[in-house]
């Protein structure tokens, strides 16, 4: 039996619905950022940037307990 771990997740720009407040999500050890996105209903094809503890990361990167994962839509300039 594997123990689940907690990560903090925040979704910006209405990805998967409306902006969400930071929330604690339980994931399996070894979970990737993509696994978390699928678990909470964030469409990866609409994600422009992923930040984990202040660093840009990829959807295939694994997370560790206690990390903060932020999903952002593509940035638009003008």
Secondary structure in CASP SS format (residue, H / E / C, confidence):
PFRMAT SS
TARGET T0000
AUTHOR 0000-0000-0000
METHOD secondary structure of the structure
MODEL  1
X C 1.00
X C 1.00
X C 1.00
X E 1.00
X E 1.00
X E 1.00
X E 1.00
X E 1.00
X E 1.00
X E 1.00
X E 1.00
X C 1.00
X C 1.00
X C 1.00
X C 1.00
X C 1.00
X C 1.00
X C 1.00
X C 1.00
X C 1.00
X C 1.00
X C 1.00
X E 1.00
X E 1.00
X E 1.00
X E 1.00
X E 1.00
X E 1.00
X C 1.00
X C 1.00
X C 1.00
X E 1.00
X H 1.00
X H 1.00
X H 1.00
X H 1.00
X H 1.00
X H 1.00
X H 1.00
X H 1.00
X C 1.00
X C 1.00
X C 1.00
X H 1.00
X H 1.00
X H 1.00
X E 1.00
X E 1.00
X E 1.00
X E 1.00
X E 1.00
X E 1.00
X C 1.00
X C 1.00
X E 1.00
X E 1.00
X E 1.00
X C 1.00
X C 1.00
X C 1.00
X C 1.00
X E 1.00
X C 1.00
X C 1.00
X C 1.00
X C 1.00
X C 1.00
X E 1.00
X E 1.00
X E 1.00
X E 1.00
X E 1.00
X E 1.00
X C 1.00
X C 1.00
X C 1.00
X C 1.00
X C 1.00
END
